[in-house]
Each structure stands twice: as C-alpha cells, then as structure tokens.
Amino acid sequence: MSTPIVFDPYDYAFQEDPYPTYRRCRDEDPLHHNEDLDIWFLTRHADIQHALRVEGTYSNAMGVSIDKSAWGPDAHRVMSFLGMDPPRQKRLRSLVSKGFTPRRVTELAPRIRELTDHYLDQCLEMGSFDWIHDFAGKLPMDVISEMMGVPEADRTEIRRLADLVVHREPGVRDVPREGMEASLTLVVYYAEMVEERKKRPTADLTSALLTAEIDGDRLTDEEIIAFLFLMVVAGNETTTKLLGHALFHLSRHPEQHEKVFADPADPDGLVSPWIEETLRYDTSSQMLARHLLEDVELHGKVAPAGAKAVLVLGSANRDDRVFADPDRYDVFRDKDELGQLLSFGGGRHFCLGANLARLEAQIALGELVRRVKAIDVAHDDCRRVHSVNVRGFASVPVRMEVR
C-alpha cells in the first residue's frame, strides 16, 4: 500500500521540492482534493491547458491566490484583470494594453542593457557575490520601476515590500500580517504616484495609462493602481526567480554549462533555449487558483461548482505525457516540446509581461555569457523563498571567472 498523498502548498518541506508530489498526483490522483484546505489540484498538462483556454467554468473573478484573505470578489483591487472574467477582463486588459505596448517593451532594450552592464560591472569586480541580492533582484525591479516612473531612491524599499507580499510564514496558511501591511503600503504609494502624474505627466507607463482610451472609455485611478501593484509583484518577482533558477540549474550540469558559455561571439545561440528550459523545468509561477462555476468531472472525481481549484503549472511542465524525461534539465530539449510549456499561463489570461520577462533574461544572460568564462554556484548555500505560488531563490552565492 502506498502512503496517502500529502499536497500542502504551505509546507516548507514541500516548497523545497514539490516535484515528487506533483508526479504522484499526475499518476495516481490527477484531480487531487486537499480536504483540510478544501482545494482541488489539477496536475496534468492536458487538464490544465484545457482549463486555461475554456470559457465559463474556471473563473478568475475571486482572484488567483490560494490564500483565504486574498480570495474574494475584491481580488481585482490588487490583481487587476487577473481577478476578472470577461467582459470586464477584456475591457481592462485592452485599455492597459494601450499603455503597456509591445513597442514600449522593445524600446526598453537599450536601457535593460545599460542596467545589466552597470550591475554586472559591480558584481564581476567583487568576483564572489550573491546573484539574487546583487544582480537578479535589482535588474527586474529597475526595469519595471523605470517603466512605471518609480524614482531610483524608492526602489529598494518597493522591492522589500514586494518580497513581503509573497513571503509565507511557517504554520500560517494565509497572507501574514506583514504581507497585508506591505500590500497596503504599496497601494498607497502607487495612489500618490498616480495623483502626481495627473498634475505633472511624464513619458512613463503611469502617465500613458492615465491617457489610455478606447471609444471614450478610460481607466479609473483604482484600475491603474491595481495594475501597477500587479506589475511590481508579478513582473518583478517572477523574473528575479527565473534568473536565479537559470544559474542554479545550469551550473549543476557541467557539460551543458560548458557549451552555453563556450562561444562569447555567439552568446545568444544557446541563451534562448537555456531560458525556455529553465521556465519549463522550474517555473517561477507554480500555481493559479480558479473558482469553479460548474461541476468539473475528471478522472472519476467531481470537483463541485463553487469550489476552489488550483492549476499547478509547475506540474504541467513536468508531465511525461508531453515532455520526454521531464525531470532532466536539458537546454538541448526539442523546441516543439518547449513550445508546450505553460509557465506564462494561456488563453485570454496569458501573461501580459511574458515578452518583457524573456527580453530581460535574454539580455542579462546573453551579457553574462559574453563577459564570463565560467560560473561556480555554491548550491548547498542557496536559500529558497518561502512562498505558496512563487518559486525561486532568496540567495544564490556565486563565483565568476571573467573572460
């Protein structure tokens, strides 16, 4: 007799390595019910892909967080359109997209390169440093902050608050008090920033959102504030974690590490597959909650209408029904397979910041390959962030050998 499956996303031991639990769920109980939390977990790629794309069953209107205090009809106040269904979601996302355009993202590339060089110069001068603290935690925050118009002097504090929003205390199955206070502080900060832009518009995203219009319809202040909050927590945190995972996992595979860093003249050759495989193998966004509007019957079980279901993206990306030898990290993985990853969600809620995250990672890791001969990560000393839905490192100590 096999032991019962224990799927507790709040458990620190689970957070250290959730993948064996995911595998058991996929194989033995792909619609798994945690009775204590009263949450249903979908873990197979096909089921999650369907849930992301089908309309009218898996609702976002209560938000995407597992935490009780973040779950409810007001979720959109901090989750923006992630906490909405059509037609509200379509309207808000369309308006936001007027300001957060592909062109605005593309035009950030030179500045991302400047910031990358700035932080890499400092890091490589030290030789030994913390990849998260000294580089990966700073670059995405600077990029998002410059885009939004957050002054340089405020960015360290904004990042500290964003970290508190996702951190979870042991034994606490909800947002801790510090996380709630940090959320409130961020909302007040962005409210003041919006007021300031109304008086003195600039060329930043906040000003663009204030003027965004479709057929006379405009964003309210509350809608702009919620989107800025979403950007700093989702956009910043997930890219930081992607950069941390990229170094951690590649450096555990010496042959792949050697090939990725082999040719400084063509660093982009393997950087893109390195990023995509990292997104697949250990994605930053592990879980997205949904509110069931009708019964969902899968694999001989029924999750009832009104229940909270969780789409486990981290499990979908390791499903051997889609990916060959899924627990192997392989930057040479087949491109068609990598095209199946669900790290950025799918359907109408596909991550609006996916292109920005990929651009930041491409520039940062490409520059690293150009300037560095080898990286040596102290794997045993790396510390993970304790969070329910965001997976990544708080600390990655590293030594680098300059070319």
QUIPE-V976256 format. One line per field, one symbol per residue. ss: DSSP state (~ for helix, > for strand, _ for the rest). phi: phi as a letter, one per 30 degrees, with the letter a starting at -180 (. if undefined). burial: + if it has 16 or more other C-alpha atoms within 10 Angstrom, else -. Layout:
ss->???
phi->???
burial->???
This chain:
ss->___________~~~~~__~~~~~~~~~~__>>>>____>>>>__~~~~~~~~~____>>________~~~_____~~~~~~~~____~~~~~~~~~~~~__~~~~~__~~~~~~~~~~~~~~~~~~_>>>~~~~~~~~~~~~~~~~~~___~~~~~~~~~~~~~~~__________~~~~~~~~~~~~~~~~~~~~~~~_____~~~~~~~_>>__>>__~~~~~~~~~~~~~~~~~~~~~~~~~~~~~~___~~~~~~~___~~~_~~~~~~~~~~~~~~___>_>>>>>>___>>>__>>>____>>>>>~~~~__________________~~~~________~~~____~~~~~~~~~~~~~~~~~~>>>>>>_~~~_>>_____>__>>>_>>>>>>_
phi->.ddddccbddddddddaddddedddedcadccccdddhbcccbdedddedddcdciccdcdcjbcddedccldceddcchddcbcddeddddddddddcdcedededdeedddddededdedddddicaceddcbddcedddddddddjddedcdddddddddddcdbddiccaddedddddddddddedddddeddddbdbcddeddddceabhidbddeedddddddeddddddeddedddddededdddbeddedddcdbddbddecddddddddeddbddcdbbdbcddaeccbhibbcdejdccbdceddedcdddbcdhddcdbdceedddddcdceciaidceedceddddddddddddddddcbdacbcdedcdcddcbdccclcdbbdbcbcdd
burial->------++++++-++--++-++++++--+++++-----+++++++--++-++----+++++++++++--+++--+++++++++++---+-++++++-+++----+--++--++-+++-++--++---+++++-+++++++++++++++++----+--++-+++++++++---++++--+--++--++--++-++--+------+++++++-++----++--++++++++++++++++++++++++++++++----++--+++-+--++-+++++++++++++++++++++++---+------+---++++++++++++++-++--++-+++-+----+--++++++-++-+++--++++++++++++++++++++-+----+-+++++++++++++++++---
